[in-house]
Amino acid sequence: KNNSFNEVSLLSKIKSDHVISLIDSFYDAPKNFLYIIMEYASNGDLDKQIQNRMKIRSYYEESELLSMMEQI
């Protein structure tokens, strides 16, 4: 439980064009459930992007991969 609250705290501090933003979070004590509302990722996640590239056999250039790794 504490780890989840710590992660929400960290997410709230990250302000980057390369990281999905935390919009809001709230804790429902009776249900013991933490709700986390994140920015919508219209292009999907990194796995989806990789899978799409594999389907069309369009592979990433080394410079693209290096750029992605810098962002992670």
Predicted model as a PDB file, atoms N, CA, C, CB and O in Angstrom, pLDDT in the B-factor column:
MODEL        1                                                                  
ATOM      1  N   LYS A   1       0.830  -1.194   0.000  1.00 77.00           N  
ATOM      2  CA  LYS A   1       0.000   0.000   0.000  1.00 77.00           C  
ATOM      3  C   LYS A   1       0.876   1.259   0.000  1.00 77.00           C  
ATOM      4  CB  LYS A   1      -0.945  -0.003   1.218  1.00 77.00           C  
ATOM      5  O   LYS A   1       0.649   2.179  -0.787  1.00 77.00           O  
ATOM      6  N   ASN A   2       1.858   1.292   0.873  1.00 83.00           N  
ATOM      7  CA  ASN A   2       2.751   2.457   0.929  1.00 83.00           C  
ATOM      8  C   ASN A   2       3.523   2.637  -0.371  1.00 83.00           C  
ATOM      9  CB  ASN A   2       3.729   2.321   2.094  1.00 83.00           C  
ATOM     10  O   ASN A   2       3.760   3.765  -0.803  1.00 83.00           O  
ATOM     11  N   ASN A   3       3.919   1.524  -1.000  1.00 89.00           N  
ATOM     12  CA  ASN A   3       4.628   1.615  -2.277  1.00 89.00           C  
ATOM     13  C   ASN A   3       3.767   2.288  -3.339  1.00 89.00           C  
ATOM     14  CB  ASN A   3       5.053   0.222  -2.752  1.00 89.00           C  
ATOM     15  O   ASN A   3       4.269   3.070  -4.146  1.00 89.00           O  
ATOM     16  N   SER A   4       2.482   1.987  -3.342  1.00 90.00           N  
ATOM     17  CA  SER A   4       1.569   2.596  -4.313  1.00 90.00           C  
ATOM     18  C   SER A   4       1.467   4.092  -4.088  1.00 90.00           C  
ATOM     19  CB  SER A   4       0.180   1.957  -4.227  1.00 90.00           C  
ATOM     20  O   SER A   4       1.497   4.867  -5.044  1.00 90.00           O  
ATOM     21  N   PHE A   5       1.347   4.503  -2.841  1.00 91.00           N  
ATOM     22  CA  PHE A   5       1.264   5.933  -2.534  1.00 91.00           C  
ATOM     23  C   PHE A   5       2.573   6.642  -2.887  1.00 91.00           C  
ATOM     24  CB  PHE A   5       0.930   6.144  -1.043  1.00 91.00           C  
ATOM     25  O   PHE A   5       2.560   7.781  -3.353  1.00 91.00           O  
ATOM     26  N   ASN A   6       3.700   5.967  -2.663  1.00 91.00           N  
ATOM     27  CA  ASN A   6       4.995   6.546  -3.030  1.00 91.00           C  
ATOM     28  C   ASN A   6       5.104   6.720  -4.543  1.00 91.00           C  
ATOM     29  CB  ASN A   6       6.145   5.663  -2.513  1.00 91.00           C  
ATOM     30  O   ASN A   6       5.620   7.729  -5.024  1.00 91.00           O  
ATOM     31  N   GLU A   7       4.617   5.731  -5.285  1.00 90.00           N  
ATOM     32  CA  GLU A   7       4.675   5.830  -6.743  1.00 90.00           C  
ATOM     33  C   GLU A   7       3.809   6.988  -7.238  1.00 90.00           C  
ATOM     34  CB  GLU A   7       4.220   4.507  -7.394  1.00 90.00           C  
ATOM     35  O   GLU A   7       4.219   7.722  -8.137  1.00 90.00           O  
ATOM     36  N   VAL A   8       2.628   7.159  -6.669  1.00 93.00           N  
ATOM     37  CA  VAL A   8       1.765   8.287  -7.039  1.00 93.00           C  
ATOM     38  C   VAL A   8       2.469   9.601  -6.737  1.00 93.00           C  
ATOM     39  CB  VAL A   8       0.412   8.217  -6.288  1.00 93.00           C  
ATOM     40  O   VAL A   8       2.400  10.540  -7.530  1.00 93.00           O  
ATOM     41  N   SER A   9       3.132   9.670  -5.616  1.00 92.00           N  
ATOM     42  CA  SER A   9       3.861  10.878  -5.253  1.00 92.00           C  
ATOM     43  C   SER A   9       4.960  11.180  -6.279  1.00 92.00           C  
ATOM     44  CB  SER A   9       4.467  10.733  -3.845  1.00 92.00           C  
ATOM     45  O   SER A   9       5.130  12.327  -6.694  1.00 92.00           O  
ATOM     46  N   LEU A  10       5.696  10.154  -6.680  1.00 90.00           N  
ATOM     47  CA  LEU A  10       6.749  10.335  -7.682  1.00 90.00           C  
ATOM     48  C   LEU A  10       6.167  10.740  -9.035  1.00 90.00           C  
ATOM     49  CB  LEU A  10       7.568   9.050  -7.830  1.00 90.00           C  
ATOM     50  O   LEU A  10       6.684  11.644  -9.692  1.00 90.00           O  
ATOM     51  N   LEU A  11       5.088  10.068  -9.451  1.00 89.00           N  
ATOM     52  CA  LEU A  11       4.465  10.394 -10.732  1.00 89.00           C  
ATOM     53  C   LEU A  11       3.977  11.835 -10.771  1.00 89.00           C  
ATOM     54  CB  LEU A  11       3.306   9.449 -11.007  1.00 89.00           C  
ATOM     55  O   LEU A  11       4.046  12.488 -11.812  1.00 89.00           O  
ATOM     56  N   SER A  12       3.488  12.329  -9.650  1.00 90.00           N  
ATOM     57  CA  SER A  12       2.968  13.701  -9.612  1.00 90.00           C  
ATOM     58  C   SER A  12       4.067  14.740  -9.817  1.00 90.00           C  
ATOM     59  CB  SER A  12       2.265  13.956  -8.287  1.00 90.00           C  
ATOM     60  O   SER A  12       3.789  15.876 -10.202  1.00 90.00           O  
ATOM     61  N   LYS A  13       5.307  14.351  -9.560  1.00 91.00           N  
ATOM     62  CA  LYS A  13       6.432  15.283  -9.678  1.00 91.00           C  
ATOM     63  C   LYS A  13       7.087  15.274 -11.056  1.00 91.00           C  
ATOM     64  CB  LYS A  13       7.466  14.959  -8.639  1.00 91.00           C  
ATOM     65  O   LYS A  13       7.858  16.176 -11.384  1.00 91.00           O  
ATOM     66  N   ILE A  14       6.786  14.264 -11.856  1.00 87.00           N  
ATOM     67  CA  ILE A  14       7.415  14.144 -13.172  1.00 87.00           C  
ATOM     68  C   ILE A  14       6.670  15.014 -14.172  1.00 87.00           C  
ATOM     69  CB  ILE A  14       7.440  12.668 -13.646  1.00 87.00           C  
ATOM     70  O   ILE A  14       5.468  14.854 -14.386  1.00 87.00           O  
ATOM     71  N   LYS A  15       7.397  15.928 -14.772  1.00 86.00           N  
ATOM     72  CA  LYS A  15       6.841  16.810 -15.806  1.00 86.00           C  
ATOM     73  C   LYS A  15       7.735  16.677 -17.036  1.00 86.00           C  
ATOM     74  CB  LYS A  15       6.753  18.321 -15.313  1.00 86.00           C  
ATOM     75  O   LYS A  15       8.797  17.295 -17.109  1.00 86.00           O  
ATOM     76  N   SER A  16       7.303  15.873 -17.993  1.00 81.00           N  
ATOM     77  CA  SER A  16       8.105  15.621 -19.183  1.00 81.00           C  
ATOM     78  C   SER A  16       7.188  15.343 -20.371  1.00 81.00           C  
ATOM     79  CB  SER A  16       9.073  14.437 -18.953  1.00 81.00           C  
ATOM     80  O   SER A  16       6.118  14.754 -20.219  1.00 81.00           O  
ATOM     81  N   ASP A  17       7.617  15.769 -21.540  1.00 77.00           N  
ATOM     82  CA  ASP A  17       6.869  15.464 -22.762  1.00 77.00           C  
ATOM     83  C   ASP A  17       6.953  13.983 -23.110  1.00 77.00           C  
ATOM     84  CB  ASP A  17       7.392  16.305 -23.929  1.00 77.00           C  
ATOM     85  O   ASP A  17       6.181  13.493 -23.934  1.00 77.00           O  
ATOM     86  N   HIS A  18       7.887  13.268 -22.488  1.00 74.00           N  
ATOM     87  CA  HIS A  18       8.136  11.873 -22.835  1.00 74.00           C  
ATOM     88  C   HIS A  18       7.559  10.879 -21.822  1.00 74.00           C  
ATOM     89  CB  HIS A  18       9.614  11.649 -22.966  1.00 74.00           C  
ATOM     90  O   HIS A  18       7.771   9.672 -21.941  1.00 74.00           O  
ATOM     91  N   VAL A  19       6.841  11.384 -20.840  1.00 82.00           N  
ATOM     92  CA  VAL A  19       6.264  10.520 -19.814  1.00 82.00           C  
ATOM     93  C   VAL A  19       4.782  10.842 -19.678  1.00 82.00           C  
ATOM     94  CB  VAL A  19       6.999  10.696 -18.451  1.00 82.00           C  
ATOM     95  O   VAL A  19       4.404  12.011 -19.606  1.00 82.00           O  
ATOM     96  N   ILE A  20       3.944   9.815 -19.642  1.00 86.00           N  
ATOM     97  CA  ILE A  20       2.509  10.004 -19.465  1.00 86.00           C  
ATOM     98  C   ILE A  20       2.283  10.681 -18.114  1.00 86.00           C  
ATOM     99  CB  ILE A  20       1.736   8.638 -19.553  1.00 86.00           C  
ATOM    100  O   ILE A  20       2.821  10.254 -17.093  1.00 86.00           O  
ATOM    101  N   SER A  21       1.486  11.735 -18.129  1.00 91.00           N  
ATOM    102  CA  SER A  21       1.268  12.540 -16.920  1.00 91.00           C  
ATOM    103  C   SER A  21       0.198  11.949 -16.008  1.00 91.00           C  
ATOM    104  CB  SER A  21       0.878  13.955 -17.304  1.00 91.00           C  
ATOM    105  O   SER A  21      -0.781  11.351 -16.456  1.00 91.00           O  
ATOM    106  N   LEU A  22       0.422  12.137 -14.738  1.00 93.00           N  
ATOM    107  CA  LEU A  22      -0.585  11.805 -13.730  1.00 93.00           C  
ATOM    108  C   LEU A  22      -1.589  12.953 -13.696  1.00 93.00           C  
ATOM    109  CB  LEU A  22       0.066  11.565 -12.307  1.00 93.00           C  
ATOM    110  O   LEU A  22      -1.200  14.108 -13.519  1.00 93.00           O  
ATOM    111  N   ILE A  23      -2.853  12.654 -13.862  1.00 94.00           N  
ATOM    112  CA  ILE A  23      -3.902  13.674 -13.825  1.00 94.00           C  
ATOM    113  C   ILE A  23      -4.414  13.839 -12.395  1.00 94.00           C  
ATOM    114  CB  ILE A  23      -5.067  13.302 -14.782  1.00 94.00           C  
ATOM    115  O   ILE A  23      -4.518  14.951 -11.878  1.00 94.00           O  
ATOM    116  N   ASP A  24      -4.731  12.708 -11.774  1.00 94.00           N  
ATOM    117  CA  ASP A  24      -5.284  12.753 -10.413  1.00 94.00           C  
ATOM    118  C   ASP A  24      -5.186  11.364  -9.798  1.00 94.00           C  
ATOM    119  CB  ASP A  24      -6.769  13.253 -10.418  1.00 94.00           C  
ATOM    120  O   ASP A  24      -4.959  10.375 -10.496  1.00 94.00           O  
ATOM    121  N   SER A  25      -5.357  11.304  -8.509  1.00 95.00           N  
ATOM    122  CA  SER A  25      -5.434  10.023  -7.807  1.00 95.00           C  
ATOM    123  C   SER A  25      -6.274  10.217  -6.559  1.00 95.00           C  
ATOM    124  CB  SER A  25      -4.013   9.478  -7.448  1.00 95.00           C  
ATOM    125  O   SER A  25      -6.327  11.305  -5.986  1.00 95.00           O  
ATOM    126  N   PHE A  26      -6.919   9.156  -6.155  1.00 94.00           N  
ATOM    127  CA  PHE A  26      -7.662   9.208  -4.899  1.00 94.00           C  
ATOM    128  C   PHE A  26      -7.787   7.810  -4.319  1.00 94.00           C  
ATOM    129  CB  PHE A  26      -9.058   9.834  -5.110  1.00 94.00           C  
ATOM    130  O   PHE A  26      -7.769   6.807  -5.033  1.00 94.00           O  
ATOM    131  N   TYR A  27      -7.912   7.780  -3.015  1.00 95.00           N  
ATOM    132  CA  TYR A  27      -7.966   6.518  -2.274  1.00 95.00           C  
ATOM    133  C   TYR A  27      -9.368   6.313  -1.744  1.00 95.00           C  
ATOM    134  CB  TYR A  27      -6.936   6.501  -1.115  1.00 95.00           C  
ATOM    135  O   TYR A  27      -9.923   7.193  -1.086  1.00 95.00           O  
ATOM    136  N   ASP A  28      -9.940   5.162  -2.024  1.00 94.00           N  
ATOM    137  CA  ASP A  28     -11.259   4.768  -1.519  1.00 94.00           C  
ATOM    138  C   ASP A  28     -11.016   3.846  -0.322  1.00 94.00           C  
ATOM    139  CB  ASP A  28     -12.135   4.050  -2.644  1.00 94.00           C  
ATOM    140  O   ASP A  28     -10.804   2.644  -0.482  1.00 94.00           O  
ATOM    141  N   ALA A  29     -11.050   4.425   0.871  1.00 94.00           N  
ATOM    142  CA  ALA A  29     -10.720   3.676   2.093  1.00 94.00           C  
ATOM    143  C   ALA A  29     -11.639   2.471   2.331  1.00 94.00           C  
ATOM    144  CB  ALA A  29     -10.788   4.601   3.291  1.00 94.00           C  
ATOM    145  O   ALA A  29     -11.140   1.390   2.643  1.00 94.00           O  
ATOM    146  N   PRO A  30     -12.969   2.619   2.194  1.00 96.00           N  
ATOM    147  CA  PRO A  30     -13.825   1.444   2.440  1.00 96.00           C  
ATOM    148  C   PRO A  30     -13.501   0.252   1.533  1.00 96.00           C  
ATOM    149  CB  PRO A  30     -15.279   1.826   2.253  1.00 96.00           C  
ATOM    150  O   PRO A  30     -13.612  -0.900   1.953  1.00 96.00           O  
ATOM    151  N   LYS A  31     -13.106   0.531   0.307  1.00 96.00           N  
ATOM    152  CA  LYS A  31     -12.763  -0.542  -0.630  1.00 96.00           C  
ATOM    153  C   LYS A  31     -11.275  -0.875  -0.616  1.00 96.00           C  
ATOM    154  CB  LYS A  31     -13.182  -0.156  -2.034  1.00 96.00           C  
ATOM    155  O   LYS A  31     -10.842  -1.850  -1.230  1.00 96.00           O  
ATOM    156  N   ASN A  32     -10.481  -0.041   0.105  1.00 93.00           N  
ATOM    157  CA  ASN A  32      -9.031  -0.201   0.144  1.00 93.00           C  
ATOM    158  C   ASN A  32      -8.456  -0.234  -1.277  1.00 93.00           C  
ATOM    159  CB  ASN A  32      -8.652  -1.486   0.908  1.00 93.00           C  
ATOM    160  O   ASN A  32      -7.686  -1.124  -1.636  1.00 93.00           O  
ATOM    161  N   PHE A  33      -8.862   0.780  -2.082  1.00 94.00           N  
ATOM    162  CA  PHE A  33      -8.481   0.824  -3.485  1.00 94.00           C  
ATOM    163  C   PHE A  33      -7.948   2.197  -3.847  1.00 94.00           C  
ATOM    164  CB  PHE A  33      -9.668   0.461  -4.378  1.00 94.00           C  
ATOM    165  O   PHE A  33      -8.548   3.217  -3.508  1.00 94.00           O  
ATOM    166  N   LEU A  34      -6.819   2.217  -4.535  1.00 94.00           N  
ATOM    167  CA  LEU A  34      -6.214   3.463  -4.990  1.00 94.00           C  
ATOM    168  C   LEU A  34      -6.515   3.631  -6.477  1.00 94.00           C  
ATOM    169  CB  LEU A  34      -4.672   3.477  -4.722  1.00 94.00           C  
ATOM    170  O   LEU A  34      -6.186   2.760  -7.282  1.00 94.00           O  
ATOM    171  N   TYR A  35      -7.131   4.735  -6.833  1.00 95.00           N  
ATOM    172  CA  TYR A  35      -7.434   5.045  -8.228  1.00 95.00           C  
ATOM    173  C   TYR A  35      -6.387   6.023  -8.743  1.00 95.00           C  
ATOM    174  CB  TYR A  35      -8.873   5.635  -8.379  1.00 95.00           C  
ATOM    175  O   TYR A  35      -6.079   7.023  -8.094  1.00 95.00           O  
ATOM    176  N   ILE A  36      -5.845   5.721  -9.917  1.00 94.00           N  
ATOM    177  CA  ILE A  36      -4.840   6.585 -10.536  1.00 94.00           C  
ATOM    178  C   ILE A  36      -5.345   6.957 -11.924  1.00 94.00           C  
ATOM    179  CB  ILE A  36      -3.433   5.880 -10.609  1.00 94.00           C  
ATOM    180  O   ILE A  36      -5.617   6.084 -12.748  1.00 94.00           O  
ATOM    181  N   ILE A  37      -5.468   8.243 -12.177  1.00 95.00           N  
ATOM    182  CA  ILE A  37      -5.959   8.737 -13.459  1.00 95.00           C  
ATOM    183  C   ILE A  37      -4.772   9.332 -14.215  1.00 95.00           C  
ATOM    184  CB  ILE A  37      -7.107   9.800 -13.266  1.00 95.00           C  
ATOM    185  O   ILE A  37      -4.142  10.293 -13.772  1.00 95.00           O  
ATOM    186  N   MET A  38      -4.488   8.727 -15.371  1.00 93.00           N  
ATOM    187  CA  MET A  38      -3.325   9.127 -16.159  1.00 93.00           C  
ATOM    188  C   MET A  38      -3.774   9.777 -17.471  1.00 93.00           C  
ATOM    189  CB  MET A  38      -2.413   7.908 -16.442  1.00 93.00           C  
ATOM    190  O   MET A  38      -4.906   9.599 -17.919  1.00 93.00           O  
ATOM    191  N   GLU A  39      -2.863  10.526 -18.065  1.00 91.00           N  
ATOM    192  CA  GLU A  39      -3.076  11.126 -19.378  1.00 91.00           C  
ATOM    193  C   GLU A  39      -3.305  10.011 -20.402  1.00 91.00           C  
ATOM    194  CB  GLU A  39      -1.862  12.022 -19.788  1.00 91.00           C  
ATOM    195  O   GLU A  39      -2.718   8.935 -20.297  1.00 91.00           O  
ATOM    196  N   TYR A  40      -4.158  10.274 -21.387  1.00 90.00           N  
ATOM    197  CA  TYR A  40      -4.436   9.298 -22.434  1.00 90.00           C  
ATOM    198  C   TYR A  40      -3.271   9.243 -23.427  1.00 90.00           C  
ATOM    199  CB  TYR A  40      -5.755   9.645 -23.163  1.00 90.00           C  
ATOM    200  O   TYR A  40      -2.787  10.278 -23.884  1.00 90.00           O  
ATOM    201  N   ALA A  41      -2.834   8.050 -23.750  1.00 84.00           N  
ATOM    202  CA  ALA A  41      -1.747   7.853 -24.714  1.00 84.00           C  
ATOM    203  C   ALA A  41      -2.360   7.468 -26.057  1.00 84.00           C  
ATOM    204  CB  ALA A  41      -0.736   6.754 -24.221  1.00 84.00           C  
ATOM    205  O   ALA A  41      -2.596   6.289 -26.319  1.00 84.00           O  
ATOM    206  N   SER A  42      -2.614   8.450 -26.897  1.00 83.00           N  
ATOM    207  CA  SER A  42      -3.325   8.211 -28.154  1.00 83.00           C  
ATOM    208  C   SER A  42      -2.581   7.265 -29.103  1.00 83.00           C  
ATOM    209  CB  SER A  42      -3.570   9.524 -28.850  1.00 83.00           C  
ATOM    210  O   SER A  42      -3.212   6.587 -29.914  1.00 83.00           O  
ATOM    211  N   ASN A  43      -1.274   7.213 -29.013  1.00 79.00           N  
ATOM    212  CA  ASN A  43      -0.499   6.310 -29.879  1.00 79.00           C  
ATOM    213  C   ASN A  43      -0.182   4.979 -29.216  1.00 79.00           C  
ATOM    214  CB  ASN A  43       0.790   6.976 -30.294  1.00 79.00           C  
ATOM    215  O   ASN A  43       0.583   4.186 -29.765  1.00 79.00           O  
ATOM    216  N   GLY A  44      -0.747   4.721 -28.061  1.00 82.00           N  
ATOM    217  CA  GLY A  44      -0.492   3.466 -27.365  1.00 82.00           C  
ATOM    218  C   GLY A  44       0.834   3.494 -26.621  1.00 82.00           C  
ATOM    219  O   GLY A  44       1.505   4.523 -26.553  1.00 82.00           O  
ATOM    220  N   ASP A  45       1.194   2.358 -26.073  1.00 83.00           N  
ATOM    221  CA  ASP A  45       2.442   2.277 -25.323  1.00 83.00           C  
ATOM    222  C   ASP A  45       3.592   1.824 -26.229  1.00 83.00           C  
ATOM    223  CB  ASP A  45       2.289   1.316 -24.132  1.00 83.00           C  
ATOM    224  O   ASP A  45       3.394   1.545 -27.411  1.00 83.00           O  
ATOM    225  N   LEU A  46       4.768   1.758 -25.665  1.00 83.00           N  
ATOM    226  CA  LEU A  46       5.956   1.397 -26.433  1.00 83.00           C  
ATOM    227  C   LEU A  46       5.823  -0.002 -27.032  1.00 83.00           C  
ATOM    228  CB  LEU A  46       7.202   1.475 -25.549  1.00 83.00           C  
ATOM    229  O   LEU A  46       6.235  -0.226 -28.170  1.00 83.00           O  
ATOM    230  N   ASP A  47       5.257  -0.936 -26.286  1.00 87.00           N  
ATOM    231  CA  ASP A  47       5.088  -2.297 -26.805  1.00 87.00           C  
ATOM    232  C   ASP A  47       4.213  -2.289 -28.056  1.00 87.00           C  
ATOM    233  CB  ASP A  47       4.470  -3.215 -25.730  1.00 87.00           C  
ATOM    234  O   ASP A  47       4.516  -2.978 -29.030  1.00 87.00           O  
ATOM    235  N   LYS A  48       3.140  -1.518 -28.033  1.00 88.00           N  
ATOM    236  CA  LYS A  48       2.254  -1.436 -29.201  1.00 88.00           C  
ATOM    237  C   LYS A  48       3.002  -0.870 -30.398  1.00 88.00           C  
ATOM    238  CB  LYS A  48       1.018  -0.569 -28.889  1.00 88.00           C  
ATOM    239  O   LYS A  48       2.833  -1.348 -31.520  1.00 88.00           O  
ATOM    240  N   GLN A  49       3.827   0.148 -30.167  1.00 86.00           N  
ATOM    241  CA  GLN A  49       4.595   0.747 -31.255  1.00 86.00           C  
ATOM    242  C   GLN A  49       5.579  -0.269 -31.849  1.00 86.00           C  
ATOM    243  CB  GLN A  49       5.351   1.994 -30.753  1.00 86.00           C  
ATOM    244  O   GLN A  49       5.739  -0.347 -33.067  1.00 86.00           O  
ATOM    245  N   ILE A  50       6.230  -1.040 -30.986  1.00 88.00           N  
ATOM    246  CA  ILE A  50       7.182  -2.056 -31.458  1.00 88.00           C  
ATOM    247  C   ILE A  50       6.451  -3.139 -32.250  1.00 88.00           C  
ATOM    248  CB  ILE A  50       7.947  -2.688 -30.265  1.00 88.00           C  
ATOM    249  O   ILE A  50       6.916  -3.549 -33.314  1.00 88.00           O  
ATOM    250  N   GLN A  51       5.313  -3.603 -31.739  1.00 91.00           N  
ATOM    251  CA  GLN A  51       4.542  -4.644 -32.429  1.00 91.00           C  
ATOM    252  C   GLN A  51       4.076  -4.165 -33.797  1.00 91.00           C  
ATOM    253  CB  GLN A  51       3.334  -5.067 -31.584  1.00 91.00           C  
ATOM    254  O   GLN A  51       4.113  -4.921 -34.768  1.00 91.00           O  
ATOM    255  N   ASN A  52       3.635  -2.909 -33.877  1.00 89.00           N  
ATOM    256  CA  ASN A  52       3.204  -2.352 -35.169  1.00 89.00           C  
ATOM    257  C   ASN A  52       4.358  -2.311 -36.159  1.00 89.00           C  
ATOM    258  CB  ASN A  52       2.625  -0.941 -34.984  1.00 89.00           C  
ATOM    259  O   ASN A  52       4.185  -2.641 -37.332  1.00 89.00           O  
ATOM    260  N   ARG A  53       5.519  -1.911 -35.695  1.00 90.00           N  
ATOM    261  CA  ARG A  53       6.694  -1.873 -36.576  1.00 90.00           C  
ATOM    262  C   ARG A  53       7.064  -3.276 -37.063  1.00 90.00           C  
ATOM    263  CB  ARG A  53       7.891  -1.236 -35.846  1.00 90.00           C  
ATOM    264  O   ARG A  53       7.440  -3.458 -38.220  1.00 90.00           O  
ATOM    265  N   MET A  54       6.955  -4.259 -36.174  1.00 91.00           N  
ATOM    266  CA  MET A  54       7.306  -5.628 -36.554  1.00 91.00           C  
ATOM    267  C   MET A  54       6.347  -6.160 -37.611  1.00 91.00           C  
ATOM    268  CB  MET A  54       7.299  -6.546 -35.324  1.00 91.00           C  
ATOM    269  O   MET A  54       6.767  -6.859 -38.534  1.00 91.00           O  
ATOM    270  N   LYS A  55       5.054  -5.833 -37.483  1.00 93.00           N  
ATOM    271  CA  LYS A  55       4.056  -6.314 -38.440  1.00 93.00           C  
ATOM    272  C   LYS A  55       4.341  -5.819 -39.849  1.00 93.00           C  
ATOM    273  CB  LYS A  55       2.664  -5.877 -38.013  1.00 93.00           C  
ATOM    274  O   LYS A  55       4.158  -6.553 -40.820  1.00 93.00           O  
ATOM    275  N   ILE A  56       4.782  -4.592 -39.959  1.00 94.00           N  
ATOM    276  CA  ILE A  56       5.038  -4.034 -41.287  1.00 94.00           C  
ATOM    277  C   ILE A  56       6.513  -4.133 -41.676  1.00 94.00           C  
ATOM    278  CB  ILE A  56       4.588  -2.580 -41.338  1.00 94.00           C  
ATOM    279  O   ILE A  56       6.932  -3.604 -42.705  1.00 94.00           O  
ATOM    280  N   ARG A  57       7.286  -4.814 -40.843  1.00 92.00           N  
ATOM    281  CA  ARG A  57       8.723  -5.014 -41.078  1.00 92.00           C  
ATOM    282  C   ARG A  57       9.458  -3.698 -41.314  1.00 92.00           C  
ATOM    283  CB  ARG A  57       8.933  -5.936 -42.272  1.00 92.00           C  
ATOM    284  O   ARG A  57      10.310  -3.573 -42.193  1.00 92.00           O  
ATOM    285  N   SER A  58       9.089  -2.735 -40.492  1.00 90.00           N  
ATOM    286  CA  SER A  58       9.759  -1.431 -40.521  1.00 90.00           C  
ATOM    287  C   SER A  58      10.474  -1.288 -39.191  1.00 90.00           C  
ATOM    288  CB  SER A  58       8.739  -0.238 -40.769  1.00 90.00           C  
ATOM    289  O   SER A  58       9.847  -1.010 -38.168  1.00 90.00           O  
ATOM    290  N   TYR A  59      11.755  -1.472 -39.202  1.00 86.00           N  
ATOM    291  CA  TYR A  59      12.508  -1.510 -37.970  1.00 86.00           C  
ATOM    292  C   TYR A  59      13.031  -0.127 -37.591  1.00 86.00           C  
ATOM    293  CB  TYR A  59      13.656  -2.488 -38.093  1.00 86.00           C  
ATOM    294  O   TYR A  59      13.197   0.746 -38.443  1.00 86.00           O  
ATOM    295  N   TYR A  60      13.282   0.051 -36.319  1.00 88.00           N  
ATOM    296  CA  TYR A  60      13.790   1.324 -35.812  1.00 88.00           C  
ATOM    297  C   TYR A  60      15.245   1.518 -36.203  1.00 88.00           C  
ATOM    298  CB  TYR A  60      13.640   1.397 -34.292  1.00 88.00           C  
ATOM    299  O   TYR A  60      16.037   0.575 -36.194  1.00 88.00           O  
ATOM    300  N   GLU A  61      15.580   2.739 -36.541  1.00 89.00           N  
ATOM    301  CA  GLU A  61      16.969   3.106 -36.771  1.00 89.00           C  
ATOM    302  C   GLU A  61      17.676   3.178 -35.417  1.00 89.00           C  
ATOM    303  CB  GLU A  61      17.077   4.466 -37.542  1.00 89.00           C  
ATOM    304  O   GLU A  61      17.034   3.391 -34.388  1.00 89.00           O  
ATOM    305  N   GLU A  62      18.977   3.003 -35.420  1.00 91.00           N  
ATOM    306  CA  GLU A  62      19.747   3.058 -34.178  1.00 91.00           C  
ATOM    307  C   GLU A  62      19.528   4.385 -33.455  1.00 91.00           C  
ATOM    308  CB  GLU A  62      21.240   2.855 -34.466  1.00 91.00           C  
ATOM    309  O   GLU A  62      19.406   4.413 -32.230  1.00 91.00           O  
ATOM    310  N   SER A  63      19.480   5.473 -34.200  1.00 91.00           N  
ATOM    311  CA  SER A  63      19.289   6.791 -33.574  1.00 91.00           C  
ATOM    312  C   SER A  63      17.929   6.889 -32.882  1.00 91.00           C  
ATOM    313  CB  SER A  63      19.420   7.905 -34.626  1.00 91.00           C  
ATOM    314  O   SER A  63      17.806   7.530 -31.838  1.00 91.00           O  
ATOM    315  N   GLU A  64      16.898   6.248 -33.469  1.00 87.00           N  
ATOM    316  CA  GLU A  64      15.570   6.244 -32.839  1.00 87.00           C  
ATOM    317  C   GLU A  64      15.603   5.469 -31.527  1.00 87.00           C  
ATOM    318  CB  GLU A  64      14.516   5.634 -33.790  1.00 87.00           C  
ATOM    319  O   GLU A  64      15.028   5.898 -30.527  1.00 87.00           O  
ATOM    320  N   LEU A  65      16.281   4.324 -31.542  1.00 87.00           N  
ATOM    321  CA  LEU A  65      16.380   3.499 -30.335  1.00 87.00           C  
ATOM    322  C   LEU A  65      17.140   4.224 -29.233  1.00 87.00           C  
ATOM    323  CB  LEU A  65      17.065   2.167 -30.652  1.00 87.00           C  
ATOM    324  O   LEU A  65      16.748   4.185 -28.067  1.00 87.00           O  
ATOM    325  N   LEU A  66      18.225   4.883 -29.609  1.00 89.00           N  
ATOM    326  CA  LEU A  66      18.999   5.631 -28.616  1.00 89.00           C  
ATOM    327  C   LEU A  66      18.154   6.752 -28.006  1.00 89.00           C  
ATOM    328  CB  LEU A  66      20.278   6.214 -29.257  1.00 89.00           C  
ATOM    329  O   LEU A  66      18.211   6.994 -26.800  1.00 89.00           O  
ATOM    330  N   SER A  67      17.387   7.419 -28.828  1.00 84.00           N  
ATOM    331  CA  SER A  67      16.503   8.478 -28.347  1.00 84.00           C  
ATOM    332  C   SER A  67      15.468   7.919 -27.352  1.00 84.00           C  
ATOM    333  CB  SER A  67      15.788   9.158 -29.539  1.00 84.00           C  
ATOM    334  O   SER A  67      15.205   8.525 -26.313  1.00 84.00           O  
ATOM    335  N   MET A  68      14.894   6.765 -27.682  1.00 79.00           N  
ATOM    336  CA  MET A  68      13.913   6.131 -26.786  1.00 79.00           C  
ATOM    337  C   MET A  68      14.562   5.757 -25.455  1.00 79.00           C  
ATOM    338  CB  MET A  68      13.300   4.873 -27.450  1.00 79.00           C  
ATOM    339  O   MET A  68      13.981   5.978 -24.393  1.00 79.00           O  
ATOM    340  N   MET A  69      15.750   5.199 -25.515  1.00 82.00           N  
ATOM    341  CA  MET A  69      16.414   4.785 -24.283  1.00 82.00           C  
ATOM    342  C   MET A  69      16.759   5.980 -23.412  1.00 82.00           C  
ATOM    343  CB  MET A  69      17.673   3.994 -24.600  1.00 82.00           C  
ATOM    344  O   MET A  69      16.721   5.876 -22.186  1.00 82.00           O  
ATOM    345  N   GLU A  70      17.092   7.101 -24.011  1.00 79.00           N  
ATOM    346  CA  GLU A  70      17.366   8.315 -23.226  1.00 79.00           C  
ATOM    347  C   GLU A  70      16.110   8.770 -22.480  1.00 79.00           C  
ATOM    348  CB  GLU A  70      17.880   9.453 -24.144  1.00 79.00           C  
ATOM    349  O   GLU A  70      16.190   9.296 -21.370  1.00 79.00           O  
ATOM    350  N   GLN A  71      14.958   8.561 -23.105  1.00 73.00           N  
ATOM    351  CA  GLN A  71      13.697   9.010 -22.520  1.00 73.00           C  
ATOM    352  C   GLN A  71      13.238   8.111 -21.385  1.00 73.00           C  
ATOM    353  CB  GLN A  71      12.626   9.075 -23.583  1.00 73.00           C  
ATOM    354  O   GLN A  71      12.517   8.548 -20.488  1.00 73.00           O  
ATOM    355  N   ILE A  72      13.660   6.847 -21.430  1.00 68.00           N  
ATOM    356  CA  ILE A  72      13.271   5.912 -20.373  1.00 68.00           C  
ATOM    357  C   ILE A  72      14.182   6.150 -19.204  1.00 68.00           C  
ATOM    358  CB  ILE A  72      13.341   4.427 -20.847  1.00 68.00           C  
ATOM    359  O   ILE A  72      14.056   5.482 -18.178  1.00 68.00           O  
TER     360      ILE A  72                                                      
ENDMDL                                                                          
END                                                                             
